[in-house]
Amino acid sequence: MKRHVRVHRLGSVPYGEAHELQERLVNARIRGAIGDTLLLLEHPKVITLGRGAKSENILMTPERLTALGFEVHEIGRGGDVTYHGPGQIVGYPILDLAPDRKDVRRYVRDLEELMIQLAGAYGVEAGRVEKMNGTWIEGARKIGAIGVRISRW
């Protein structure tokens, strides 16, 4: 099934502003006021903590992070600790997953495949690592992270 997605290229957006925009767009998508949407942007230095985040996986003290100009945000997606920063492309899909995408594992695998193909288009050989989400290069170097929040299933 071919789907149309409106893509917004936003440049650099602080995490808090991007999160507020996502929430507004999710609510608009739920109401049917907008179609499927993809936000593409980058963030200033930020650490996001998913629902599964463990504090020991943050390798600096809060004081050191602040001194280095990092923001830290606890968020509603799955996953652990993730760094976002200048030069990283971040994609936020806001989609109606029904009726053809109700399998979450398949959805995540489809996102991984998209990232693998995109990396390949730029001459970068990427792949998967068994039992790990995301896309990887040279075996154990992560090039693409995936954190998914699904609501109103």
C-alpha positions in Angstrom: 0.0 0.0 0.0 1.5 3.3 -1.1 1.3 6.1 1.4 1.8 9.8 1.1 3.8 11.5 3.8 4.3 15.3 4.1 7.9 16.0 4.9 8.9 19.1 6.9 12.6 20.0 6.9 13.0 22.3 9.9 16.8 22.8 10.4 18.0 23.1 14.0 15.3 23.0 16.6 15.7 22.8 20.4 14.4 19.6 21.7 11.6 21.1 23.9 10.2 23.1 20.9 10.4 20.0 18.6 8.6 17.9 21.3 5.8 20.5 21.6 5.4 20.6 17.8 5.2 16.8 17.7 2.5 16.8 20.4 0.4 19.4 18.4 0.8 17.4 15.2 0.0 14.1 16.9 -3.3 15.6 18.2 -4.0 17.0 14.7 -3.3 13.6 13.1 -5.7 11.9 15.6 -8.4 14.4 14.8 -7.8 13.8 11.1 -6.9 17.4 10.5 -3.6 16.5 8.9 -2.2 13.5 7.0 0.9 11.4 7.7 3.8 13.7 8.5 7.6 13.4 8.9 9.6 16.0 10.7 13.3 16.1 9.7 15.6 18.2 11.9 18.6 18.3 14.1 18.9 19.3 17.7 21.4 21.3 19.7 23.2 19.0 22.2 20.6 17.0 24.1 20.3 13.7 26.0 16.9 12.1 25.9 15.8 9.4 28.4 13.3 6.9 27.2 11.0 4.9 29.5 13.7 2.2 29.9 16.5 4.6 30.7 19.0 3.7 33.4 20.8 6.6 35.2 24.1 4.6 35.1 24.0 4.8 31.3 24.5 8.6 31.5 28.3 8.8 31.6 28.6 12.3 32.9 27.3 14.1 36.0 24.4 16.5 35.6 26.7 19.3 36.5 29.2 18.3 33.8 26.4 18.0 31.2 25.1 21.5 32.1 28.6 22.9 31.9 29.0 21.4 28.4 25.7 23.0 27.3 23.6 19.8 27.2 19.9 19.7 27.9 18.4 16.5 29.4 14.8 15.5 28.8 12.8 12.5 30.1 10.4 11.5 27.3 7.7 8.9 26.5 9.4 6.8 23.9 10.8 3.4 24.4 14.5 2.8 24.9 17.3 4.0 27.0 19.6 7.1 26.9 20.1 8.7 23.5 22.3 11.7 22.4 21.2 14.0 19.7 23.3 16.9 18.4 24.4 19.1 15.6 25.0 17.2 12.3 22.6 14.4 13.2 19.4 14.0 11.2 16.5 13.2 13.4 13.2 12.0 11.9 9.9 12.1 13.8 7.2 10.2 11.8 3.7 11.1 12.8 1.6 8.3 11.2 -1.6 6.5 11.3 -0.3 2.9 11.6 -3.7 1.4 10.8 -4.6 -0.7 8.9 -1.4 -2.0 7.4 1.2 -1.3 10.1 -0.2 -2.7 13.4 2.8 -4.9 13.9 5.2 -2.8 16.0 8.2 -5.1 15.3 7.6 -4.9 11.6 7.3 -1.1 11.8 10.6 -0.8 13.6 12.3 -3.2 11.0 10.8 -1.1 8.2 12.3 2.0 9.7 15.7 0.2 10.0 15.5 -0.9 6.4 14.7 2.7 5.3 17.8 3.9 7.2 20.0 1.1 5.7 18.8 2.0 2.2 19.4 5.7 2.9 22.9 5.1 4.2 23.6 2.9 1.1 22.5 5.8 -1.2 25.4 7.8 0.3 27.9 4.9 -0.1 27.7 3.8 3.6 27.3 0.1 4.2 24.9 -0.3 7.1 23.1 -3.3 8.6 21.5 -4.7 11.7 22.9 -6.3 14.8 21.0 -9.2 16.2 18.8 -8.5 19.2 19.5 -4.7 18.9 17.4 -2.0 17.4 18.8 0.6 15.0 21.3 0.5 12.2 25.0 -0.2 12.5 28.2 0.2 10.5 31.4 -1.8 10.8 29.7 -4.4 13.1 29.3 -2.5 16.3 29.1 1.3 15.5 25.6 2.6 15.7 24.6 5.0 12.9 20.9 5.1 13.4 18.8 4.9 16.6 15.1 4.2 16.8 12.8 5.1 19.7 9.1 4.6 19.1 6.1 5.9 21.0 2.8 4.5 19.8 -0.4 6.0 21.1 -4.1 5.4 20.5 -3.5 1.9 19.2 
